[in-house]
Amino acid sequence: MATARTSFEVEPAPLFASMLEDLHQAHRRLFGEMANMDALTQQPNVEWPSLCAARWRISEASLARRSLAARITDHLLLRADGADAAALKSLQAADQSMLRTSARHVSAWPIGAIQGDWRGYCRASRELRAQMEEFLRTEQRVLLPILQRASASRPLRDVRALADPRIALRR
């Protein structure tokens, strides 16, 4: 006689594959918005509404990526040990540092300051994007291999964490 499956019997491989795809999409979106900002900051001058819209889009993409990556990292930390756990914790610290750096940039460059020093803003923006790109490459080097291994793995014996409603895995 067949018994009903419970949420504790969920096979994680498709879940991790979904996380992997979501992270790829978030990275593509953020890299795309960074490229748009790069194009704007290479111009000798800018239309302010275009700049404001670009700043908003890059902030939205960054927040979406950060939220997703945090959920993924938290979820992976529930089952990681050794080198993976250390790498994930280090990534969390680096993400917090990047968040502080981004916040300082936004705070230092309100629209009035940008209008007063467009070239200075362009330099600062390029520097921030370079730091963001370096961080995103680090995030990829840490998360992608772990997710790839997990998406190819056999089901876990204890997957109660998957049923934890505090860990929202999908948007």
N, CA, C and O of each residue as an XYZ file, in Angstrom:
684
protein
N       0.841     -1.185      0.000
C       0.000      0.000      0.000
C       0.882      1.242      0.000
O       1.816      1.336      0.796
N       0.600      2.181     -0.871
C       1.395      3.407     -0.974
C       0.978      4.382      0.118
O      -0.198      4.492      0.466
N       1.961      5.077      0.642
C       1.668      6.083      1.655
C       1.879      7.458      1.058
O       2.634      7.631      0.101
N       1.210      8.417      1.629
C       1.345      9.792      1.148
C       2.728     10.336      1.501
O       3.264     10.066      2.576
N       3.283     11.095      0.588
C       4.584     11.716      0.850
C       4.390     12.937      1.741
O       3.383     13.638      1.640
N       5.350     13.180      2.603
C       5.318     14.373      3.445
C       6.341     15.373      2.930
O       7.159     15.046      2.070
N       6.295     16.580      3.451
C       7.253     17.602      3.042
C       8.672     17.227      3.449
O       9.628     17.804      2.932
N       8.830     16.276      4.363
C      10.158     15.853      4.795
C      10.798     14.897      3.803
O      11.978     14.572      3.932
N      10.049     14.449      2.829
C      10.585     13.519      1.846
C      10.911     14.216      0.528
O      11.169     13.551     -0.475
N      10.901     15.537      0.520
C      11.193     16.296     -0.695
C      12.618     16.016     -1.136
O      13.548     16.060     -0.331
N      12.782     15.729     -2.412
C      14.130     15.530     -2.934
C      14.733     16.892     -3.218
O      14.125     17.699     -3.921
N      15.925     17.166     -2.682
C      16.479     18.510     -2.811
C      17.106     18.830     -4.161
O      17.234     20.009     -4.489
N      17.493     17.867     -4.941
C      18.220     18.166     -6.185
C      17.485     19.183     -7.065
O      18.112     20.146     -7.506
N      16.196     19.017     -7.340
C      15.506     20.032     -8.156
C      15.458     21.402     -7.462
O      15.510     22.443     -8.118
N      15.360     21.384     -6.148
C      15.350     22.631     -5.400
C      16.673     23.372     -5.595
O      16.676     24.574     -5.862
N      17.776     22.675     -5.464
C      19.086     23.300     -5.633
C      19.306     23.733     -7.080
O      19.921     24.769     -7.332
N      18.813     22.953     -8.020
C      18.912     23.340     -9.432
C      18.134     24.632     -9.674
O      18.571     25.493    -10.437
N      16.982     24.762     -9.022
C      16.183     25.977     -9.137
C      16.914     27.168     -8.515
O      16.914     28.264     -9.076
N      17.527     26.951     -7.369
C      18.316     28.011     -6.732
C      19.442     28.456     -7.652
O      19.710     29.649     -7.795
N      20.087     27.496     -8.265
C      21.201     27.778     -9.171
C      20.730     28.640    -10.347
O      21.381     29.622    -10.704
N      19.611     28.271    -10.936
C      19.074     29.045    -12.063
C      18.649     30.447    -11.618
O      18.907     31.429    -12.315
N      18.002     30.536    -10.461
C      17.590     31.845     -9.948
C      18.804     32.743     -9.705
O      18.763     33.939     -9.995
N      19.875     32.170     -9.175
C      21.079     32.952     -8.925
C      21.713     33.406    -10.235
O      22.158     34.548    -10.349
N      21.755     32.513    -11.224
C      22.266     32.914    -12.545
C      21.461     34.094    -13.097
O      22.037     35.054    -13.607
N      20.139     34.022    -12.995
C      19.283     35.100    -13.501
C      19.528     36.402    -12.744
O      19.584     37.471    -13.351
N      19.674     36.318    -11.432
C      19.918     37.518    -10.630
C      21.257     38.157    -10.997
O      21.371     39.380    -11.082
N      22.263     37.318    -11.212
C      23.571     37.842    -11.608
C      23.505     38.473    -12.996
O      24.058     39.551    -13.216
N      22.837     37.812    -13.925
C      22.708     38.382    -15.276
C      22.016     39.740    -15.230
O      22.444     40.687    -15.889
N      20.955     39.822    -14.455
C      20.220     41.085    -14.353
C      21.114     42.176    -13.772
O      21.157     43.285    -14.306
N      21.828     41.877    -12.685
C      22.668     42.895    -12.054
C      23.827     43.286    -12.964
O      24.135     44.472    -13.089
N      24.472     42.315    -13.600
C      25.548     42.653    -14.533
C      25.015     43.520    -15.678
O      25.705     44.431    -16.137
N      23.807     43.244    -16.134
C      23.199     44.056    -17.192
C      22.968     45.488    -16.743
O      23.253     46.424    -17.491
N      22.461     45.670    -15.543
C      22.232     47.020    -15.017
C      23.554     47.742    -14.779
O      23.649     48.954    -14.972
N      24.565     47.000    -14.364
C      25.889     47.605    -14.192
C      26.442     48.062    -15.541
O      27.074     49.115    -15.629
N      26.208     47.283    -16.578
C      26.654     47.672    -17.924
C      25.915     48.925    -18.399
O      26.508     49.800    -19.031
N      24.622     49.003    -18.091
C      23.859     50.210    -18.442
C      24.425     51.436    -17.731
O      24.562     52.499    -18.337
N      24.754     51.290    -16.451
C      25.329     52.408    -15.702
C      26.701     52.765    -16.258
O      27.060     53.941    -16.316
N      27.462     51.767    -16.664
C      28.774     52.026    -17.255
C      28.624     52.871    -18.519
O      29.382     53.815    -18.742
N      27.645     52.523    -19.332
C      27.420     53.295    -20.566
C      27.050     54.744    -20.240
O      27.530     55.669    -20.895
N      26.206     54.940    -19.237
C      25.817     56.308    -18.856
C      27.008     57.107    -18.341
O      27.175     58.280    -18.676
N      27.835     56.456    -17.521
C      28.940     57.196    -16.904
C      30.113     57.402    -17.849
O      31.105     58.023    -17.465
N      30.027     56.907    -19.053
C      31.044     57.200    -20.062
C      30.669     58.423    -20.897
O      31.459     58.897    -21.713
N      29.470     58.920    -20.684
C      28.992     60.088    -21.430
C      29.552     61.377    -20.820
O      29.777     61.436    -19.611
N      29.780     62.413    -21.643
C      30.289     63.678    -21.102
C      29.269     64.377    -20.204
O      29.639     65.143    -19.314
N      27.995     64.112    -20.440
C      26.935     64.621    -19.568
C      25.776     63.634    -19.654
O      25.795     62.707    -20.464
N      24.784     63.839    -18.825
C      23.705     62.861    -18.734
C      22.377     63.573    -18.533
O      22.318     64.677    -17.992
N      21.327     62.924    -18.975
C      19.977     63.394    -18.666
C      19.647     62.854    -17.278
O      19.688     61.644    -17.053
N      19.326     63.733    -16.364
C      19.147     63.349    -14.967
C      18.052     62.305    -14.759
O      18.241     61.402    -13.944
N      16.926     62.383    -15.449
C      15.931     61.316    -15.270
C      16.488     59.934    -15.661
O      16.175     58.929    -15.023
N      17.310     59.898    -16.709
C      17.907     58.621    -17.128
C      18.848     58.083    -16.053
O      18.865     56.885    -15.768
N      19.625     58.980    -15.466
C      20.543     58.558    -14.407
C      19.779     58.067    -13.186
O      20.115     57.030    -12.614
N      18.758     58.806    -12.788
C      17.955     58.395    -11.627
C      17.319     57.026    -11.862
O      17.296     56.180    -10.968
N      16.808     56.819    -13.065
C      16.198     55.531    -13.393
C      17.242     54.416    -13.368
O      16.969     53.321    -12.876
N      18.429     54.690    -13.894
C      19.488     53.680    -13.905
C      19.937     53.346    -12.486
O      20.172     52.181    -12.164
N      20.055     54.367    -11.639
C      20.436     54.114    -10.244
C      19.371     53.272     -9.549
O      19.692     52.372     -8.772
N      18.109     53.566     -9.828
C      17.019     52.801     -9.221
C      17.071     51.337     -9.679
O      16.944     50.421     -8.866
N      17.258     51.128    -10.976
C      17.281     49.754    -11.508
C      18.464     48.957    -10.964
O      18.313     47.777    -10.648
N      19.623     49.572    -10.852
C      20.775     48.859    -10.337
C      20.568     48.530     -8.855
O      20.968     47.465     -8.384
N      19.938     49.461     -8.129
C      19.642     49.203     -6.710
C      18.635     48.064     -6.555
O      18.793     47.199     -5.694
N      17.606     48.072     -7.391
C      16.611     46.991     -7.352
C      17.250     45.640     -7.662
O      17.008     44.656     -6.964
N      18.062     45.600     -8.705
C      18.711     44.344     -9.098
C      19.665     43.869     -8.012
O      19.761     42.672     -7.741
N      20.367     44.806     -7.395
C      21.302     44.457     -6.329
C      20.561     43.919     -5.108
O      20.981     42.927     -4.511
N      19.468     44.565     -4.738
C      18.682     44.103     -3.596
C      18.086     42.718     -3.858
O      18.109     41.854     -2.981
N      17.560     42.512     -5.049
C      16.979     41.207     -5.390
C      18.056     40.116     -5.330
O      17.817     39.031     -4.800
N      19.231     40.410     -5.871
C      20.324     39.447     -5.840
C      20.769     39.186     -4.411
O      20.982     38.039     -4.018
N      20.908     40.251     -3.638
C      21.367     40.100     -2.248
C      20.364     39.268     -1.438
O      20.764     38.392     -0.671
N      19.082     39.535     -1.603
C      18.058     38.782     -0.867
C      18.084     37.309     -1.255
O      18.038     36.432     -0.393
N      18.157     37.046     -2.543
C      18.204     35.666     -3.022
C      19.462     34.964     -2.521
O      19.389     33.851     -2.000
N      20.605     35.607     -2.677
C      21.862     34.991     -2.249
C      21.865     34.730     -0.748
O      22.400     33.716     -0.301
N      21.277     35.630      0.036
C      21.206     35.429      1.488
C      20.342     34.220      1.826
O      20.701     33.426      2.695
N      19.201     34.073      1.145
C      18.339     32.905      1.389
C      19.064     31.619      1.012
O      19.002     30.623      1.733
N      19.745     31.652     -0.117
C      20.484     30.462     -0.558
C      21.593     30.136      0.425
O      21.746     28.983      0.827
N      22.366     31.136      0.815
C      23.478     30.917      1.743
C      22.970     30.393      3.074
O      23.527     29.440      3.618
N      21.920     31.002      3.605
C      21.342     30.522      4.865
C      20.900     29.073      4.745
O      21.126     28.268      5.649
N      20.278     28.751      3.639
C      19.804     27.381      3.424
C      20.980     26.406      3.332
O      20.949     25.327      3.923
N      22.006     26.793      2.594
C      23.166     25.917      2.449
C      23.910     25.739      3.766
O      24.444     24.665      4.040
N      23.945     26.784      4.575
C      24.631     26.678      5.864
C      23.973     25.656      6.797
O      24.625     25.126      7.696
N      22.697     25.385      6.584
C      22.014     24.378      7.409
C      22.576     22.978      7.186
O      22.438     22.108      8.046
N      23.210     22.759      6.035
C      23.702     21.420      5.724
C      25.192     21.392      5.392
O      25.748     20.319      5.159
N      25.835     22.535      5.367
C      27.256     22.587      5.005
C      28.131     22.334      6.229
O      27.745     22.592      7.369
N      29.306     21.825      5.947
C      30.289     21.684      7.010
C      31.677     21.917      6.410
O      31.828     22.047      5.196
N      32.656     21.965      7.258
C      34.032     22.096      6.804
C      34.280     23.329      5.955
O      33.866     24.439      6.289
N      34.972     23.097      4.839
C      35.388     24.188      3.954
C      34.191     24.932      3.366
O      34.233     26.154      3.226
N      33.117     24.203      3.020
C      31.939     24.873      2.462
C      31.329     25.842      3.469
O      30.986     26.971      3.117
N      31.194     25.409      4.716
C      30.620     26.279      5.751
C      31.489     27.504      5.964
O      30.977     28.617      6.086
N      32.793     27.310      6.009
C      33.706     28.446      6.189
C      33.602     29.417      5.016
O      33.582     30.631      5.215
N      33.537     28.886      3.795
C      33.429     29.745      2.613
C      32.112     30.508      2.618
O      32.077     31.684      2.257
N      31.034     29.852      3.021
C      29.731     30.508      3.064
C      29.707     31.622      4.111
O      29.151     32.693      3.865
N      30.299     31.378      5.262
C      30.349     32.409      6.313
C      31.212     33.587      5.871
O      30.876     34.742      6.132
N      32.306     33.294      5.212
C      33.164     34.354      4.687
C      32.412     35.176      3.632
O      32.537     36.399      3.578
N      31.638     34.492      2.807
C      30.843     35.176      1.795
C      29.813     36.098      2.443
O      29.595     37.215      1.974
N      29.185     35.637      3.513
C      28.222     36.485      4.215
C      28.893     37.764      4.725
O      28.333     38.854      4.606
N      30.088     37.626      5.290
C      30.812     38.800      5.793
C      31.174     39.741      4.636
O      31.052     40.960      4.764
N      31.613     39.180      3.519
C      31.963     39.997      2.356
C      30.737     40.710      1.809
O      30.833     41.852      1.361
N      29.588     40.049      1.842
C      28.357     40.667      1.362
C      27.983     41.859      2.245
O      27.571     42.902      1.737
N      28.120     41.712      3.539
C      27.825     42.818      4.447
C      28.776     43.995      4.203
O      28.363     45.155      4.242
N      30.032     43.690      3.957
C      31.007     44.732      3.649
C      30.638     45.452      2.348
O      30.716     46.678      2.269
N      30.235     44.685      1.332
C      29.841     45.282      0.051
C      28.602     46.149      0.233
O      28.493     47.211     -0.379
N      27.679     45.708      1.059
C      26.476     46.497      1.339
C      26.856     47.839      1.971
O      26.320     48.879      1.587
N      27.771     47.819      2.931
C      28.210     49.072      3.565
C      28.896     49.982      2.545
O      28.679     51.193      2.545
N      29.720     49.398      1.679
C      30.406     50.192      0.649
C      29.395     50.834     -0.289
O      29.521     52.013     -0.622
N      28.407     50.084     -0.714
C      27.366     50.619     -1.602
C      26.575     51.728     -0.916
O      26.277     52.755     -1.526
N      26.240     51.518      0.345
C      25.479     52.527      1.091
C      26.280     53.823      1.234
O      25.724     54.914      1.112
N      27.576     53.702      1.492
C      28.419     54.904      1.580
C      28.444     55.648      0.240
O      28.398     56.878      0.207
N      28.515     54.900     -0.853
C      28.528     55.518     -2.182
C      27.228     56.282     -2.437
O      27.258     57.442     -2.847
N      26.117     55.648     -2.200
C      24.814     56.289     -2.437
C      24.669     57.525     -1.553
O      24.170     58.560     -1.996
N      25.109     57.409     -0.306
C      25.027     58.530      0.623
C      25.929     59.687      0.200
O      25.563     60.853      0.348
N      27.096     59.365     -0.321
C      28.050     60.401     -0.734
C      27.646     61.079     -2.039
O      28.097     62.187     -2.328
N      26.794     60.414     -2.833
C      26.452     60.938     -4.154
C      24.941     61.106     -4.343
O      24.349     60.430     -5.184
N      24.308     62.006     -3.567
C      22.917     62.335     -3.895
C      22.913     63.111     -5.219
O      23.965     63.545     -5.688
N      21.771     63.277     -5.797
C      21.685     63.874     -7.140
C      22.336     65.259     -7.197
O      22.955     65.603     -8.204
N      22.208     66.045     -6.150
C      22.832     67.377     -6.149
C      24.345     67.302     -6.247
O      24.961     68.101     -6.953
N      24.954     66.345     -5.542
C      26.412     66.175     -5.600
C      26.835     65.699     -6.989
O      27.880     66.099     -7.503
N      26.017     64.848     -7.580
C      26.330     64.360     -8.929
C      26.262     65.516     -9.925
O      27.126     65.645    -10.792
N      25.250     66.341     -9.799
C      25.118     67.494    -10.693
C      26.296     68.448    -10.545
O      26.707     69.087    -11.514
N      26.837     68.544     -9.342
C      27.959     69.431     -9.102
C      29.304     68.867     -9.543
O      30.254     69.622     -9.747
N      29.392     67.546     -9.691
C      30.671     66.916    -10.051
C      30.412     65.622    -10.833
O      30.659     64.520    -10.342
N      29.917     65.783    -12.037
C      29.584     64.631    -12.870
C      30.794     63.718    -13.080
O      30.667     62.502    -12.937
N      31.944     64.262    -13.409
C      33.136     63.431    -13.669
C      33.568     62.700    -12.402
O      33.968     61.537    -12.456
N      33.488     63.385    -11.265
C      33.839     62.731     -9.994
C      32.903     61.569     -9.697
O      33.330     60.508     -9.240
N      31.610     61.789     -9.966
C      30.645     60.706     -9.772
C      30.957     59.545    -10.708
O      30.897     58.388    -10.294
N      31.285     59.834    -11.946
C      31.590     58.777    -12.916
C      32.755     57.925    -12.425
O      32.707     56.698    -12.510
N      33.810     58.575    -11.909
C      34.959     57.834    -11.367
C      34.540     56.971    -10.180
O      34.875     55.788    -10.115
N      33.807     57.568     -9.244
C      33.374     56.845     -8.050
C      32.450     55.679     -8.417
O      32.526     54.603     -7.825
N      31.590     55.909     -9.389
C      30.669     54.871     -9.833
C      31.422     53.706    -10.473
O      31.107     52.542    -10.226
N      32.421     54.030    -11.297
C      33.243     52.971    -11.911
C      33.977     52.160    -10.847
O      34.054     50.934    -10.934
N      34.515     52.849     -9.848
C      35.222     52.149     -8.769
C      34.274     51.221     -8.005
O      34.626     50.084     -7.690
N      33.080     51.715     -7.713
C      32.103     50.883     -7.003
C      31.707     49.677     -7.849
O      31.627     48.562     -7.334
N      31.459     49.886     -9.131
C      31.079     48.764     -9.997
C      32.195     47.732    -10.083
O      31.922     46.534    -10.149
N      33.445     48.179    -10.083
C      34.572     47.232    -10.098
C      34.573     46.400     -8.816
O      34.811     45.193     -8.859
N      34.307     47.039     -7.683
C      34.229     46.304     -6.416
C      33.053     45.332     -6.420
O      33.161     44.197     -5.954
N      31.921     45.806     -6.959
C      30.740     44.938     -7.032
C      31.016     43.732     -7.925
O      30.650     42.607     -7.587
N      31.657     43.970     -9.058
C      31.966     42.872     -9.967
C      32.895     41.861     -9.298
O      32.699     40.653     -9.429
N      33.892     42.348     -8.590
C      34.799     41.445     -7.878
C      34.031     40.618     -6.846
O      34.245     39.413     -6.719
N      33.131     41.284     -6.106
C      32.332     40.552     -5.130
C      31.440     39.517     -5.810
O      31.350     38.381     -5.343
N      30.787     39.888     -6.896
C      29.899     38.956     -7.589
C      30.663     37.750     -8.124
O      30.149     36.631     -8.101
N      31.874     37.967     -8.600
C      32.702     36.835     -9.058
C      33.042     35.928     -7.879
O      33.051     34.705     -8.018
N      33.319     36.519     -6.727
C      33.577     35.719     -5.523
C      32.328     34.933     -5.143
O      32.405     33.746     -4.826
N      31.186     35.598     -5.177
C      29.923     34.925     -4.860
C      29.703     33.739     -5.794
O      29.281     32.668     -5.356
N      29.986     33.928     -7.069
C      29.837     32.837     -8.029
C      30.813     31.705     -7.727
O      30.441     30.534     -7.786
N      32.067     32.049     -7.401
C      33.064     31.013     -7.104
C      32.689     30.198     -5.877
O      33.026     29.017     -5.792
N      31.994     30.816     -4.924
C      31.603     30.106     -3.706
C      30.292     29.345     -3.904
O      30.231     28.139     -3.665
N      29.250     30.043     -4.338
C      27.918     29.430     -4.369
C      27.701     28.455     -5.518
O      27.084     27.408     -5.327
N      28.193     28.778     -6.699
C      27.873     27.929     -7.852
C      28.360     26.497     -7.699
O      27.581     25.580     -7.962
N      29.603     26.247     -7.288
C      30.027     24.844     -7.139
C      29.228     24.088     -6.073
O      28.914     22.910     -6.248
N      28.901     24.765     -4.972
C      28.124     24.099     -3.918
C      26.735     23.755     -4.445
O      26.247     22.645     -4.235
N      26.100     24.705     -5.128
C      24.773     24.441     -5.686
C      24.821     23.375     -6.780
O      23.916     22.548     -6.884
N      25.872     23.395     -7.590
C      25.995     22.378     -8.640
C      26.138     20.991     -8.031
O      25.520     20.035     -8.500
N      26.951     20.882     -6.992
C      27.100     19.576     -6.321
C      25.782     19.141     -5.695
O      25.390     17.979     -5.801
N      25.099     20.086     -5.039
C      23.839     19.761     -4.368
C      22.747     19.398     -5.367
O      21.925     18.524     -5.094
N      22.731     20.056     -6.513
C      21.682     19.755     -7.493
C      21.891     18.397     -8.140
O      20.955     17.831     -8.704
N      23.098     17.868     -8.066
C      23.386     16.544     -8.625
C      23.392     15.466     -7.547
O      23.636     14.297     -7.845
N      23.125     15.845     -6.298
C      23.246     14.905     -5.181
C      22.008     14.033     -5.033
O      20.955     14.276     -5.623
N      22.189     13.025     -4.229
C      21.060     12.166     -3.869
C      20.227     12.870     -2.814
O      20.699     13.820     -2.190
N      18.999     12.423     -2.602
C      18.157     13.037     -1.576
C      18.815     12.965     -0.200
O      19.506     11.997      0.117
N      18.597     13.982      0.599
C      19.100     13.988      1.957
C      18.187     13.155      2.841
O      16.989     13.040      2.581
N      18.759     12.581      3.877
C      17.927     11.794      4.794
C      17.043     12.698      5.647
O      15.884     12.377      5.911
N      17.594     13.820      6.073
C      16.845     14.728      6.926
C      16.721     16.068      6.219
O      17.664     16.859      6.201
N      15.568     16.316      5.643
C      15.379     17.570      4.905
C      14.308     18.428      5.566
O      13.587     19.160      4.887
N      14.205     18.341      6.882
C      13.203     19.147      7.586
C      13.384     20.631      7.324
O      12.410     21.383      7.318
N      14.626     21.063      7.106
C      14.872     22.490      6.865
C      14.151     22.988      5.621
O      13.833     24.173      5.520
N      13.893     22.100      4.682
C      13.186     22.514      3.474
C      11.751     22.940      3.775
O      11.162     23.727      3.034
N      11.199     22.422      4.858
C       9.827     22.757      5.213
C       9.759     23.983      6.117
O       8.665     24.400      6.496
N      10.893     24.565      6.467
C      10.934     25.724      7.346
C      10.391     26.947      6.607
O      11.023     27.409      5.656
N       9.256     27.479      7.008
C       8.655     28.608      6.280
C       9.462     29.891      6.425
O       9.243     30.838      5.669
N      10.388     29.945      7.375
C      11.206     31.152      7.532
C      12.251     31.269      6.437
O      12.836     32.336      6.249
N      12.491     30.184      5.712
C      13.484     30.205      4.651
C      12.739     30.163      3.323
O      12.449     29.090      2.793
N      12.437     31.324      2.803
C      11.726     31.425      1.532
C      12.733     31.202      0.412
O      13.653     31.998      0.227
N      12.557     30.136     -0.321
C      13.544     29.777     -1.327
C      13.243     30.338     -2.693
O      14.151     30.478     -3.512
N      12.019     30.657     -2.958
C      11.633     31.186     -4.267
C      10.931     32.516     -4.053
O      10.302     32.757     -3.023
N      11.059     33.373     -5.064
C      10.378     34.673     -4.959
C       8.898     34.471     -5.108
O       8.134     35.435     -5.051
